[in-house]
Amino acid sequence: MEIAKSKRPGEFLNWNDIQKMKYSWNVARESMRLSPPGFGTFKEAITNFTYAGFTIPKGWKTHWNVHSTHKNPEYFPDPEKFDPSRFEGQGPPPYTFVPFGGGPHMCAGKEFARVVLLVFIHNVVTKFKLEKVNPNEKISYSIKPIMENGLTIHLQPH
Protein backbone atom coordinates (compact mmCIF):
# COMPACT_ATOMS: atom_id res chain seq x y z
CA MET A 1 0.00 0.00 0.00
CA GLU A 2 3.08 2.28 0.22
CA ILE A 3 3.02 2.76 -3.52
CA ALA A 4 -0.67 3.71 -3.46
CA LYS A 5 -0.01 6.21 -0.66
CA SER A 6 2.80 7.83 -2.67
CA LYS A 7 0.51 8.49 -5.67
CA ARG A 8 -1.64 11.54 -6.31
CA PRO A 9 -5.30 10.80 -7.11
CA GLY A 10 -5.53 9.50 -10.68
CA GLU A 11 -1.75 9.08 -11.03
CA PHE A 12 -0.80 5.87 -12.82
CA LEU A 13 1.85 3.37 -11.85
CA ASN A 14 5.25 3.80 -13.48
CA TRP A 15 8.11 1.37 -14.11
CA ASN A 16 9.80 2.21 -10.80
CA ASP A 17 6.58 1.40 -8.95
CA ILE A 18 6.35 -1.97 -10.72
CA GLN A 19 9.95 -2.78 -9.75
CA LYS A 20 9.13 -2.09 -6.06
CA MET A 21 6.19 -4.53 -5.99
CA LYS A 22 8.31 -7.47 -4.82
CA TYR A 23 5.83 -8.86 -2.28
CA SER A 24 2.94 -8.61 -4.75
CA TRP A 25 5.03 -10.52 -7.32
CA ASN A 26 5.84 -13.16 -4.67
CA VAL A 27 2.08 -13.53 -4.04
CA ALA A 28 1.46 -13.89 -7.79
CA ARG A 29 4.25 -16.47 -8.14
CA GLU A 30 3.02 -18.50 -5.18
CA SER A 31 -0.48 -18.43 -6.71
CA MET A 32 0.94 -19.72 -10.00
CA ARG A 33 2.91 -22.39 -8.14
CA LEU A 34 -0.25 -23.72 -6.50
CA SER A 35 -2.43 -23.30 -9.59
CA PRO A 36 -0.14 -23.10 -12.62
CA PRO A 37 -1.35 -21.50 -15.85
CA GLY A 38 -0.04 -24.52 -17.80
CA PHE A 39 -0.25 -28.17 -16.86
CA GLY A 40 2.96 -29.51 -18.38
CA THR A 41 4.49 -30.24 -21.72
CA PHE A 42 5.22 -33.06 -24.13
CA LYS A 43 8.73 -33.87 -25.27
CA GLU A 44 9.99 -36.42 -27.75
CA ALA A 45 12.78 -38.75 -26.59
CA ILE A 46 15.76 -38.13 -28.87
CA THR A 47 17.52 -41.28 -27.66
CA ASN A 48 16.64 -44.42 -25.71
CA PHE A 49 16.89 -43.83 -21.96
CA THR A 50 15.91 -45.46 -18.68
CA TYR A 51 14.00 -43.58 -16.00
CA ALA A 52 12.86 -45.10 -12.70
CA GLY A 53 13.45 -48.57 -14.09
CA PHE A 54 11.46 -47.97 -17.29
CA THR A 55 13.07 -47.88 -20.72
CA ILE A 56 11.77 -45.06 -22.89
CA PRO A 57 12.51 -45.70 -26.59
CA LYS A 58 13.76 -43.01 -28.93
CA GLY A 59 10.82 -41.24 -30.62
CA TRP A 60 8.31 -41.81 -27.82
CA LYS A 61 6.44 -38.79 -26.53
CA THR A 62 6.82 -38.13 -22.82
CA HIS A 63 4.74 -35.80 -20.68
CA TRP A 64 6.10 -33.74 -17.83
CA ASN A 65 3.52 -32.48 -15.34
CA VAL A 66 4.21 -29.12 -13.70
CA HIS A 67 3.00 -30.43 -10.33
CA SER A 68 5.93 -32.85 -10.30
CA THR A 69 8.09 -29.90 -9.29
CA HIS A 70 5.66 -27.23 -8.06
CA LYS A 71 4.22 -29.58 -5.43
CA ASN A 72 7.45 -31.46 -4.66
CA PRO A 73 8.32 -31.10 -0.93
CA GLU A 74 12.02 -31.48 -1.81
CA TYR A 75 11.85 -28.07 -3.50
CA PHE A 76 8.85 -26.52 -1.74
CA PRO A 77 8.52 -27.62 1.92
CA ASP A 78 4.87 -27.95 2.98
CA PRO A 79 3.86 -27.70 -0.72
CA GLU A 80 0.10 -27.22 -0.15
CA LYS A 81 0.65 -24.17 2.08
CA PHE A 82 0.31 -20.71 0.53
CA ASP A 83 3.63 -19.07 1.42
CA PRO A 84 4.83 -16.13 -0.72
CA SER A 85 8.04 -15.92 1.35
CA ARG A 86 9.36 -18.96 -0.60
CA PHE A 87 10.29 -16.52 -3.35
CA GLU A 88 12.33 -14.15 -1.19
CA GLY A 89 16.09 -13.98 -1.64
CA GLN A 90 17.33 -16.55 -4.15
CA GLY A 91 13.89 -18.21 -4.35
CA PRO A 92 13.48 -21.79 -5.48
CA PRO A 93 16.21 -23.67 -7.38
CA PRO A 94 16.31 -23.28 -11.19
CA TYR A 95 13.71 -25.28 -13.16
CA THR A 96 11.58 -26.06 -10.08
CA PHE A 97 9.18 -23.13 -10.59
CA VAL A 98 8.24 -22.96 -14.25
CA PRO A 99 4.85 -21.33 -14.95
CA PHE A 100 6.43 -19.71 -18.01
CA GLY A 101 8.67 -22.61 -18.97
CA GLY A 102 12.43 -22.40 -18.74
CA GLY A 103 15.66 -22.11 -20.62
CA PRO A 104 15.75 -21.01 -24.26
CA HIS A 105 12.07 -21.86 -24.73
CA MET A 106 10.78 -19.70 -21.87
CA CYS A 107 7.62 -17.77 -22.71
CA ALA A 108 8.54 -14.52 -24.43
CA GLY A 109 5.56 -12.86 -22.70
CA LYS A 110 6.76 -13.56 -19.14
CA GLU A 111 7.73 -9.97 -18.39
CA PHE A 112 4.55 -8.61 -19.99
CA ALA A 113 2.50 -11.06 -17.89
CA ARG A 114 4.34 -9.91 -14.75
CA VAL A 115 3.53 -6.25 -15.44
CA VAL A 116 -0.13 -7.01 -16.25
CA LEU A 117 -0.51 -9.11 -13.08
CA LEU A 118 1.08 -6.47 -10.88
CA VAL A 119 -0.98 -3.61 -12.32
CA PHE A 120 -4.15 -5.72 -11.94
CA ILE A 121 -3.33 -6.65 -8.32
CA HIS A 122 -2.51 -3.03 -7.49
CA ASN A 123 -5.79 -1.74 -8.93
CA VAL A 124 -7.98 -4.40 -7.30
CA VAL A 125 -6.33 -4.04 -3.88
CA THR A 126 -6.29 -0.23 -3.86
CA LYS A 127 -9.71 0.39 -5.38
CA PHE A 128 -11.88 -2.38 -3.96
CA LYS A 129 -12.72 -4.29 -0.84
CA LEU A 130 -13.24 -7.95 -1.72
CA GLU A 131 -15.64 -10.04 0.31
CA LYS A 132 -16.48 -13.66 -0.34
CA VAL A 133 -20.23 -14.19 -0.48
CA ASN A 134 -19.81 -17.71 0.92
CA PRO A 135 -16.81 -17.68 3.30
CA ASN A 136 -17.02 -21.46 3.82
CA GLU A 137 -17.11 -22.37 0.13
CA LYS A 138 -15.30 -25.63 -0.58
CA ILE A 139 -12.66 -26.13 -3.26
CA SER A 140 -12.67 -29.27 -5.36
CA TYR A 141 -9.67 -30.33 -7.40
CA SER A 142 -9.70 -31.77 -10.86
CA ILE A 143 -6.98 -30.54 -13.16
CA LYS A 144 -7.40 -27.09 -11.63
CA PRO A 145 -8.93 -25.96 -8.33
CA ILE A 146 -12.63 -25.24 -8.76
CA MET A 147 -14.79 -23.39 -6.27
CA GLU A 148 -18.06 -25.25 -5.67
CA ASN A 149 -20.15 -22.14 -6.28
CA GLY A 150 -17.80 -20.28 -8.62
CA LEU A 151 -16.20 -18.04 -5.91
CA THR A 152 -18.90 -15.41 -5.82
CA ILE A 153 -17.54 -12.14 -4.40
CA HIS A 154 -18.77 -8.64 -3.69
CA LEU A 155 -16.53 -5.86 -4.98
CA GLN A 156 -17.08 -2.63 -3.10
CA PRO A 157 -15.16 0.56 -3.89
CA HIS A 158 -13.01 1.86 -1.02
C-alpha positions, 0 to 999 in steps of 0.5 A: 500500500506504500506505492498507493499512498505515494501516488496523487489521485488519478496518477498511474503506476510507473516502471519504478513502482512496478519494480518495487512490488516485490511482495505482490510478485511473490504472491502472484508467483506463489499463486501460479505455483499452486495453480499453474497456468499450464499443466505440463508439456510433451517432449519427444525422446531423442535417444533411448533412456531409462528412467525409474526402471522404465526404458523409454525408446527413442521417438516416444512422446513423454509428458512432464507435469508441472505439479511434479516440481511445483508440489514437490516437498524437496523443492517446496517444503509444505507444498500445499501451504500458501507461502509467498516468502518462498520466493524471497532472496534466491527463491526456489532452485532453477527449473523447479518453478516454471509457470512460463517454462524455462531455458531457451524456450521460456515464454517470451511474454513472461515480463509482460504477464508480470507487469499485467498481473502487478498492475491488476493486483494493485488496482484491485487491492487499492480500489476495492474491498473484496468479500467472499459471499460464501466464506465457507465455500469448498474447493474441489480439485480436478486438473485445476482448483474449482470453487463449488459455487464459482467463488462469488464475491462482492466488490465494493469501492473503497 
